[in-house]
């Protein structure tokens, strides 16, 4: 269950990209709930299911 989170900050805005190998958005939903619980305003811009080729990365055995 790998999750990748990419964060960038440009022009006073933070952008977070959640990437995961599984379909259920439990971690994304939990993160968004934490933002809401702490009165942090956010905008969910896009949600996509992507299909990537099965490749072997050199840093995993």
C-alpha positions as CSV (number, residue, x, y, z in Angstrom):
1,X,0.0,0.0,0.0
2,X,2.3,2.7,-1.3
3,X,1.2,6.3,-1.1
4,X,3.1,9.2,-2.7
5,X,2.4,12.8,-1.7
6,X,3.8,15.6,-3.7
7,X,3.7,19.1,-2.2
8,X,4.6,22.4,-3.9
9,X,4.2,26.0,-2.8
10,X,3.9,28.7,-5.5
11,X,2.5,32.2,-5.4
12,X,1.2,31.8,-1.8
13,X,-0.7,28.5,-2.5
14,X,0.1,25.0,-1.5
15,X,-0.7,22.2,-3.9
16,X,-0.8,18.6,-2.7
17,X,-1.0,15.6,-5.0
18,X,-2.0,12.2,-3.5
19,X,-1.0,9.2,-5.6
20,X,-1.8,5.7,-4.5
21,X,-1.9,2.2,-5.9
22,X,-5.3,1.3,-4.5
23,X,-8.7,2.7,-5.3
24,X,-10.3,3.5,-2.0
25,X,-9.7,7.2,-1.0
26,X,-9.6,6.5,2.7
27,X,-6.4,8.5,3.4
28,X,-7.3,11.4,1.2
29,X,-10.8,11.6,2.9
30,X,-9.1,11.5,6.3
31,X,-6.7,14.3,5.4
32,X,-9.5,16.4,4.1
33,X,-11.5,15.8,7.2
34,X,-8.6,17.0,9.3
35,X,-8.4,20.2,7.3
36,X,-12.1,20.7,7.8
37,X,-11.9,19.9,11.5
38,X,-9.2,22.6,11.9
39,X,-11.1,25.2,9.8
40,X,-8.6,25.1,7.0
41,X,-10.1,26.1,3.7
42,X,-9.2,23.9,0.7
43,X,-10.3,23.3,-2.9
44,X,-10.3,19.8,-4.3
45,X,-9.4,20.5,-7.9
46,X,-9.4,17.2,-9.5
47,X,-9.7,13.5,-8.8
48,X,-8.6,11.0,-11.4
49,X,-8.0,7.3,-11.8
50,X,-4.9,6.6,-13.8
51,X,-3.6,3.4,-15.2
52,X,0.1,3.1,-15.3
53,X,2.2,0.3,-16.7
54,X,3.6,-2.2,-14.3
55,X,7.3,-1.3,-14.1
56,X,10.0,-2.4,-11.7
57,X,11.7,0.5,-10.0
58,X,15.4,0.1,-9.2
59,X,15.1,1.0,-5.5
60,X,12.8,-2.0,-4.7
61,X,13.9,-5.6,-4.7
